[in-house]
Amino acid sequence: MKGKLYVVATPIGNLKDITLRALEILNEVSIILCEDTRRTKNLLNYYNIKGKKFISYFEGNETKRIKQVLELLNKGINLALVSDAGTPLISDPGYKLVKACRDEGIEVIPIPGPSALISALSVSGIETDKFIFLGFLPRIKGKRVRELEKYKDFEGSIVIFVSVHKINDILNEIYEIFGNRKVFVAREMTKIHEEYIYGNISDILDKIKQKGEFVVIISKSYI
């Protein structure tokens, strides 16, 4: 019998934001695939989960790890896949592995939980009935601007992830392309210094701190 791959959502900040089922699966499996073993160990230590073997699985080694992981699954070993924070595969590696498992008839089971994308939308005050998620935008300004321009006329909200030090540049680019739209900016969600800012871009630019990880949601209208 083949093993199962569990795709396990873990906290995006506050370590208490984890489901009972996620803890149950992390306790049951003997091997955990993770981006940063140190971060995963911190989570497991917090819940006194011991004796696990870790296999590093990140963007740089994703392709070469697939064969090894499939061999384990085909031997009947159950594995858990986690990311550094939140739900795996959402702007994180894992798609290639899940596809390979599907192609081989290996069962892949979601263990739902925290997601920065959904958490930000839920408290944004911006339309949630229709939205598009762009993940992290390109690092180079020209490519970033071209990517944003594709969605200038999109009839819904637009959600992006922004890494540290890029937030003001990207908000200015959004202003130039979309105009003075309503936006919602979530910084360091569920962490000690979490912050949420809502308003027209022109009104919030001076309020944004340059530290942390951000989720930015652009309204579909100026209202």
Secondary structure, DSSP 8 states (H G I E B T S, - for coil): ----EEEE-B-SS-TT---HHHHHHHHH-SEEEES-HHHHHHHHHHTT----EEEE--TTTHHHHHHHHHHHHHTT--EEE--SSBSTTSSSS-HHHHHHHHHTT--EEEE----HHHHHHHHS-S--SSEEEEEE--SSHHHHHHHHHTTTT-SSEEEEEE-TT-HHHHHHHHHHHH-S-EEEEEESTTSTT-EEEEEEHHHHGGG--SSS-EEEEE-SS--
